[in-house]
Amino acid sequence: MQRDDDQGLDQAIADFGPGDWIDLSTGLNRHRWPVKSLPPQPAASATAALRRAAAQWLDCDPAQVLPVADSWCAVLRLPPGQAAVLGSSHAEERLRAAGWALRPGLAPLDPAGADLVVVANPAGSDGREWQPGALAELARNVPRLVVDESLADPRPDLSLAPILPANALVLRELQPFWGLPGLGLVLGDPALLADIADPCPVQGCILGQAAAALADRSWADDMVLYMTEASLRLDRIAAAAGWRMAGGTHLFRLYDTGDARAAQDRLARVHLWTRRAAGSDRLLRMDIPLRREWDRVSAAMREI
């Protein structure tokens, strides 16, 4: 099977046939928060409730929380200049499109005169983590720091929110962990938030669902526990298949398979779809399976 790139599940179905596919390529939590039926609520009240719930979840002040349709769109309202992206990030393309000049080849924690430094914590490519203290130190040496914490909900210990520097913005998206698309949070100094307020309003029903989700600590605690245990379980299965752990988060795992295309194809033949890591012919990424999927995943991995 010859494919030039990782084209997604639709192409996999075309290549390997229709059937009961398990898509382990998204990098998202596939156990979505159970959306609930809520009474209508004015947008202002729903916004206030979401800010309170987010502040409790993230251990910060509600005044530091700005709900937005897209956290990156809000950040890109800042005047463009020189930007440094530490580690791989989807932000690079969006920054260039917004007029930012990117400074390549920066060493970790070396801002090299950049006006804006962007760090994903944990990184979406390999799960690399930054300790909040190190990021706070970095903020003292740059005009503006943006920390993308879209994948950090299962790891509250990684968040910069409790010690948020005045010149830092923290980005959160509610889809990766909670399964709520179309809504993000920007955390920052209230004066800075006023300058970047998202011009695209968020509907009150979405805000209400998000507030209920972030207040549902029982669901979140149970999910974090499941993902912690499931990550270790998947690591053991991968090790038994001869794969080496190469990174990951509570949402996905990254393995050195030796030959990522061959490993991906072998799993695809039994309708398990994974994702090859960009820029590597060895690394394969897998989401955390749903509870009901473990038998199929385990059986497929035993055959590799």
C-alpha positions as CSV (number, residue, x, y, z in Angstrom):
1,M,0.0,0.0,0.0
2,Q,1.7,3.3,-1.1
3,R,0.5,6.5,0.4
4,D,2.5,9.7,0.4
5,D,1.1,11.1,3.6
6,D,-1.2,10.4,6.5
7,Q,-4.5,11.3,4.9
8,G,-6.9,10.3,7.6
9,L,-9.7,7.8,8.2
10,D,-11.6,8.5,5.0
11,Q,-8.6,7.5,2.9
12,A,-8.0,4.5,5.2
13,I,-11.5,3.3,4.5
14,A,-10.9,3.7,0.8
15,D,-7.7,1.7,1.0
16,F,-8.7,-1.0,3.4
17,G,-12.4,-1.2,3.0
18,P,-15.5,-0.2,5.0
19,G,-16.4,-1.8,8.4
20,D,-16.4,-1.2,12.1
21,W,-13.4,1.1,12.3
22,I,-11.8,2.4,15.5
23,D,-10.2,5.8,15.0
24,L,-7.2,6.2,17.2
25,S,-5.7,9.1,15.3
26,T,-7.4,12.2,16.7
27,G,-5.3,13.1,19.7
28,L,-8.5,13.8,21.6
29,N,-10.3,12.2,24.5
30,R,-12.9,10.0,22.9
31,H,-14.9,9.7,26.2
32,R,-16.8,13.0,25.7
33,W,-18.3,14.7,28.7
34,P,-22.0,13.8,28.6
35,V,-23.8,16.9,27.4
36,K,-26.8,17.7,29.5
37,S,-30.1,19.4,28.9
38,L,-29.9,22.8,30.6
39,P,-32.6,25.6,30.9
40,P,-32.0,28.7,28.7
41,Q,-29.6,31.1,30.3
42,P,-28.7,34.7,29.3
43,A,-25.2,34.9,27.8
44,A,-24.0,37.2,30.5
45,S,-25.0,34.8,33.3
46,A,-23.6,31.8,31.4
47,T,-20.3,33.6,30.9
48,A,-20.1,34.5,34.6
49,A,-20.8,30.9,35.5
50,L,-18.1,29.6,33.1
51,R,-15.6,32.0,34.4
52,R,-16.2,30.9,38.0
53,A,-16.1,27.2,37.0
54,A,-12.9,27.6,35.0
55,A,-11.3,29.6,37.8
56,Q,-12.0,26.8,40.3
57,W,-10.7,24.1,37.9
58,L,-7.6,26.1,37.1
59,D,-7.0,27.7,40.5
60,C,-7.0,31.3,39.3
61,D,-9.2,34.4,39.6
62,P,-12.4,34.5,37.5
63,A,-11.4,38.0,36.3
64,Q,-8.4,36.3,34.6
65,V,-10.7,34.1,32.4
66,L,-12.0,35.1,29.0
67,P,-14.3,32.7,27.1
68,V,-13.7,32.9,23.4
69,A,-14.8,31.0,20.3
70,D,-11.1,30.3,19.4
71,S,-8.3,31.0,21.8
72,W,-5.8,31.5,19.0
73,C,-7.9,34.0,17.2
74,A,-7.9,36.1,20.3
75,V,-4.2,35.9,20.7
76,L,-3.6,36.9,17.0
77,R,-5.3,40.2,17.8
78,L,-2.0,41.3,19.3
79,P,0.1,43.5,17.1
80,P,2.5,41.3,15.1
81,G,6.3,41.2,15.5
82,Q,9.0,38.6,16.1
83,A,7.8,35.3,17.4
84,A,9.6,32.3,18.7
85,V,7.8,28.9,19.0
86,L,9.6,26.5,21.3
87,G,9.0,23.0,20.1
88,S,6.6,21.9,17.4
89,S,3.3,23.7,17.4
90,H,0.3,24.2,15.1
91,A,0.7,27.9,16.0
92,E,3.5,28.5,13.5
93,E,1.2,28.6,10.4
94,R,-1.3,30.8,12.1
95,L,1.3,33.2,13.3
96,R,2.8,33.6,9.8
97,A,-0.6,34.2,8.3
98,A,-1.2,37.0,10.9
99,G,2.0,38.7,9.9
100,W,4.4,37.4,12.6
101,A,8.0,36.8,11.6
102,L,9.2,33.5,13.2
103,R,12.7,33.1,14.6
104,P,13.9,29.6,13.8
105,G,16.3,27.4,15.7
106,L,15.8,28.7,19.2
107,A,17.2,26.7,22.1
108,P,14.7,25.9,25.0
109,L,14.2,28.9,27.3
110,D,16.3,31.1,25.0
111,P,14.0,33.8,23.7
112,A,16.7,35.5,21.6
113,G,15.0,38.9,21.4
114,A,11.6,37.7,20.4
115,D,8.5,39.9,21.0
116,L,6.4,36.8,21.6
117,V,7.3,33.3,22.7
118,V,4.9,30.4,22.3
119,V,5.1,27.2,24.2
120,A,2.7,24.2,24.1
121,N,2.5,22.5,27.4
122,P,2.3,19.6,26.9
123,A,3.4,19.5,23.3
124,G,0.9,18.1,20.8
125,S,3.7,16.4,18.8
126,D,5.4,14.3,21.5
127,G,3.9,15.3,24.9
128,R,7.0,17.2,26.0
129,E,6.3,19.0,29.3
130,W,7.4,22.3,30.8
131,Q,7.3,22.9,34.6
132,P,5.3,26.1,35.5
133,G,8.3,27.5,37.4
134,A,10.5,27.3,34.3
135,L,7.8,29.1,32.2
136,A,7.4,31.8,34.9
137,E,11.1,32.4,34.7
138,L,10.9,32.5,30.9
139,A,8.1,35.1,31.2
140,R,10.4,37.4,33.1
141,N,12.8,37.5,30.1
142,V,10.3,38.1,27.2
143,P,7.8,40.9,26.4
144,R,5.0,38.4,26.0
145,L,4.6,34.6,26.7
146,V,1.8,32.5,25.3
147,V,1.4,29.0,26.8
148,D,-0.9,26.6,24.9
149,E,-2.4,24.3,27.5
150,S,-5.0,22.7,25.3
151,L,-3.9,19.2,26.2
152,A,-3.2,20.0,29.9
153,D,-6.6,19.3,31.5
154,P,-5.6,15.9,32.8
155,R,-2.4,17.5,34.3
156,P,-3.4,20.4,36.5
157,D,0.2,20.3,37.9
158,L,1.5,21.6,34.6
159,S,-0.7,24.7,34.4
160,L,0.7,28.2,34.7
161,A,-2.7,29.5,35.7
162,P,-2.1,29.5,39.5
163,I,1.1,31.6,39.1
164,L,0.1,33.5,36.0
165,P,2.6,36.3,35.2
166,A,1.2,39.6,34.1
167,N,2.7,39.4,30.6
168,A,1.6,35.8,30.0
169,L,-1.5,34.4,28.3
170,V,-2.6,30.8,28.8
171,L,-4.8,29.2,26.1
172,R,-7.3,26.4,26.7
173,E,-9.6,24.6,24.3
174,L,-12.5,22.6,25.6
175,Q,-12.6,20.0,22.9
176,P,-9.5,17.8,23.6
177,F,-10.5,16.7,27.1
178,W,-14.1,17.7,27.5
179,G,-15.3,17.1,23.9
180,L,-16.9,20.5,23.6
181,P,-15.8,22.1,20.2
182,G,-16.1,25.8,19.3
183,L,-15.1,27.2,22.7
184,G,-11.8,28.1,24.3
185,L,-10.5,30.1,27.3
186,V,-7.8,32.7,27.4
187,L,-6.3,33.3,30.8
188,G,-4.4,36.5,31.5
189,D,-4.3,39.9,33.2
190,P,-7.8,41.5,32.9
191,A,-6.4,44.6,31.2
192,L,-4.7,42.5,28.6
193,L,-7.8,40.4,28.1
194,A,-9.8,43.5,27.4
195,D,-7.4,44.3,24.5
196,I,-7.8,40.9,22.8
197,A,-11.5,40.2,23.4
198,D,-12.7,37.8,20.7
199,P,-15.0,39.7,18.3
200,C,-16.9,36.4,17.6
201,P,-19.5,35.9,20.3
202,V,-20.2,32.5,21.8
203,Q,-23.7,31.3,22.1
204,G,-25.2,31.2,25.6
205,C,-26.1,27.5,25.3
206,I,-22.5,26.6,24.6
207,L,-21.3,28.7,27.5
208,G,-23.8,27.0,29.8
209,Q,-22.7,23.5,28.8
210,A,-19.0,24.4,29.3
211,A,-19.8,25.8,32.8
212,A,-21.6,22.6,33.7
213,A,-18.7,20.5,32.3
214,L,-16.0,22.3,34.2
215,A,-18.0,22.1,37.4
216,D,-18.5,18.3,37.0
217,R,-15.5,17.4,39.1
218,S,-16.7,13.8,39.6
219,W,-16.6,13.2,35.8
220,A,-13.3,14.9,35.4
221,D,-11.6,13.0,38.3
222,D,-12.9,9.7,37.1
223,M,-11.8,10.4,33.5
224,V,-8.3,11.5,34.6
225,L,-8.0,8.3,36.6
226,Y,-9.1,6.2,33.6
227,M,-6.7,7.9,31.3
228,T,-3.8,7.5,33.7
229,E,-4.4,3.8,34.0
230,A,-5.3,3.3,30.3
231,S,-2.1,5.1,29.2
232,L,0.0,2.6,31.2
233,R,-2.1,-0.3,29.8
234,L,-1.5,0.8,26.3
235,D,2.2,1.2,27.0
236,R,2.4,-2.4,28.2
237,I,0.6,-3.7,25.1
238,A,2.9,-1.7,22.9
239,A,6.0,-2.9,24.7
240,A,4.9,-6.5,24.3
241,A,4.6,-5.8,20.5
242,G,8.2,-4.7,20.5
243,W,7.5,-0.9,20.3
244,R,9.4,1.6,22.3
245,M,7.8,4.5,24.2
246,A,8.7,7.8,22.6
247,G,6.4,10.3,24.3
248,G,2.7,11.1,24.8
249,T,0.2,12.6,27.1
250,H,-3.0,11.3,28.9
251,L,-4.8,11.8,25.5
252,F,-2.4,9.9,23.2
253,R,0.7,7.8,23.2
254,L,3.7,8.0,20.8
255,Y,5.7,4.9,20.0
256,D,8.8,4.1,18.0
257,T,7.7,1.2,15.9
258,G,10.7,0.9,13.7
259,D,8.6,1.3,10.6
260,A,5.5,3.5,11.2
261,R,3.9,3.0,7.8
262,A,4.1,-0.8,8.1
263,A,2.7,-0.8,11.6
264,Q,-0.1,1.6,10.6
265,D,-1.0,-0.6,7.7
266,R,-1.0,-3.8,9.8
267,L,-3.4,-2.2,12.2
268,A,-5.5,-0.8,9.4
269,R,-6.1,-4.2,8.0
270,V,-8.1,-5.0,11.1
271,H,-9.7,-1.5,11.0
272,L,-7.7,0.3,13.7
273,W,-6.6,3.6,12.4
274,T,-3.6,5.4,13.9
275,R,-1.5,8.4,12.9
276,R,2.1,8.6,11.8
277,A,4.1,11.4,13.4
278,A,5.1,14.2,11.1
279,G,8.7,14.1,9.9
280,S,9.4,10.6,11.1
281,D,9.2,7.2,9.4
282,R,9.4,5.4,12.8
283,L,6.9,7.1,15.1
284,L,3.2,6.2,15.4
285,R,0.6,8.0,17.6
286,M,-2.4,6.2,19.1
287,D,-5.3,7.6,21.1
288,I,-6.4,6.1,24.4
289,P,-9.1,3.4,23.5
290,L,-12.6,3.5,24.8
291,R,-13.4,1.0,27.5
292,R,-15.2,-1.3,25.1
293,E,-12.4,-1.3,22.6
294,W,-9.6,-2.9,24.6
295,D,-10.2,-6.5,23.4
296,R,-9.9,-5.5,19.8
297,V,-6.9,-3.3,20.3
298,S,-5.1,-5.9,22.4
299,A,-5.8,-8.7,19.9
300,A,-4.6,-6.5,17.0
301,M,-1.4,-5.5,18.8
302,R,-0.6,-9.2,19.6
303,E,-0.6,-9.9,15.9
304,I,2.0,-7.2,15.0
